[in-house]
């Protein structure tokens, strides 16, 4: 199932939602504990976990980009800047685990947007697999399949 993409006068939002059979605490640790974070997003690191704190992204060329944590509520919300955009994770307790919501607010749609969105989608697949004690056969194959689908979604939206 693909993310829901919506546009309004403020920009574009992409919303992913996953129901996980794991506690909020366990899922939260994959978003905020660097040892677990690196298992699904090796370039991203928590530097200072609090509102006003920061995340860093390793550009793989010796440089790092800093992202400010703009909203933080322990075991519930982690939102940070992502360049001009925002990435927001929300966890909602449910009877059999929790619901993980990822919302990316995008300022400008570019040719790179479907690549990023496919990447987030695969990241969520990897988190789910890790929680279940399994691995994805090929992240690259999974990404390519989703990328082709997101190209179709974004091709009709206005671009920067």
Secondary structure, DSSP 8 states (H G I E B T S, - for coil): ---EEEEETTEEEEEEEEEESS-HHHHHHHHH-HHHHHHH-TTEEEEE-STT-EEEEE-SSS-EEEEEEEEEETTTEEEEEETTEEEEEEEEEETTEEEEEEEEEESS--TTHHHHHHHHHHHHHHHHHHHTT---S-HHHHHHHHHHHHHHHHTTS---
